[in-house]
Structures are given as structure tokens and as C-alpha cells.
């Protein structure tokens, strides 16, 4: 996968690092899921929701950048 630094590449890189960092935290929390109390499970669900939200935003940004790359080749 190639990231473009001109058209939103920094934003994509930011989302990728957030997803990786939060993914590590999520895996650690998932490992101890059976031992969590109710408040801990609510935090786990909030982290899961935020992780999924970041993934959706990343995919949206990748599609937007891909579409802009296709548009930039018109007329060459």
C-alpha cells in the first residue's frame, strides 16, 4: 500500500498510527475480557467503537484519495 504525502497522506498516516496504537490496547483488553467488571466492559466497548470508527474514516479517506488520484490523471 502506497501512501501519498501530498493529498491527505499525512492524515492517512495519522489514522494508521492511531489504529495501530489503539489496536494494541484493544488486544490487551480483549485478553482480560473475562475478568472485567461492568465499568471495564463499558470502556472496552467504547474503545471498540472508537477503533471501528477510525477504520471507517481511514477507508473513506483512502477511497477519497484514490478517487482524487484518478481525477488528476484526466487530460494527460
C-alpha positions as CSV (number, residue, x, y, z in Angstrom):
1,X,0.0,0.0,0.0
2,X,1.4,3.3,-1.0
3,X,0.6,6.5,1.0
4,X,0.7,9.9,-0.8
5,X,2.0,12.7,1.3
6,X,0.7,15.4,-0.9
7,X,-3.1,14.8,-0.9
8,X,-4.1,13.8,2.6
9,X,-1.2,11.3,3.1
10,X,-0.3,12.9,6.5
11,X,-3.9,12.4,7.6
12,X,-3.9,8.8,6.5
13,X,-0.6,8.2,8.3
14,X,-2.2,9.8,11.4
15,X,-5.2,7.4,11.2
16,X,-3.0,4.3,10.6
17,X,-0.8,5.1,13.7
18,X,-4.0,5.7,15.8
19,X,-5.4,2.4,14.6
20,X,-2.2,0.5,15.4
21,X,-1.8,2.0,18.8
22,X,-5.5,1.6,19.8
23,X,-5.4,-1.9,18.3
24,X,-2.6,-2.9,20.7
25,X,-4.6,-1.6,23.6
26,X,-7.7,-3.3,22.4
27,X,-5.9,-6.7,22.1
28,X,-4.6,-6.3,25.6
29,X,-8.1,-5.5,26.9
30,X,-9.6,-8.4,25.0
31,X,-7.1,-10.8,26.6
32,X,-8.6,-9.9,30.0
33,X,-12.3,-9.6,28.9
34,X,-13.5,-12.5,31.1
35,X,-12.0,-10.8,34.2
36,X,-13.6,-7.4,33.6
37,X,-16.3,-5.8,35.7
38,X,-19.2,-3.8,34.2
39,X,-17.3,-0.5,34.0
40,X,-14.3,-2.1,32.4
41,X,-16.6,-3.7,29.8
42,X,-18.2,-0.3,29.0
43,X,-14.7,1.1,28.5
44,X,-13.9,-1.9,26.3
45,X,-17.0,-1.3,24.2
46,X,-16.1,2.4,23.9
47,X,-12.6,1.6,22.7
48,X,-14.1,-1.0,20.2
49,X,-16.5,1.6,18.9
50,X,-13.7,4.2,18.5
51,X,-11.4,1.7,16.8
52,X,-14.2,0.8,14.3
53,X,-14.9,4.5,13.7
54,X,-11.2,5.1,12.9
55,X,-11.2,2.2,10.5
56,X,-14.2,3.5,8.7
57,X,-12.7,7.0,8.5
58,X,-9.4,5.6,7.2
59,X,-11.2,3.6,4.4
60,X,-13.2,6.7,3.5
61,X,-10.0,8.7,3.2
62,X,-8.3,6.0,1.1
63,X,-11.3,5.9,-1.3
64,X,-11.3,9.7,-1.4
65,X,-7.6,9.9,-2.2
66,X,-7.9,7.1,-4.8
67,X,-10.7,9.0,-6.5
68,X,-8.7,12.2,-6.5
69,X,-5.7,10.3,-8.0
70,X,-7.9,9.0,-10.8
71,X,-9.3,12.5,-11.4
72,X,-5.8,14.0,-11.6
73,X,-4.8,11.8,-14.5
74,X,-7.6,13.1,-16.7
75,X,-6.3,15.1,-19.6
76,X,-2.7,13.8,-19.5
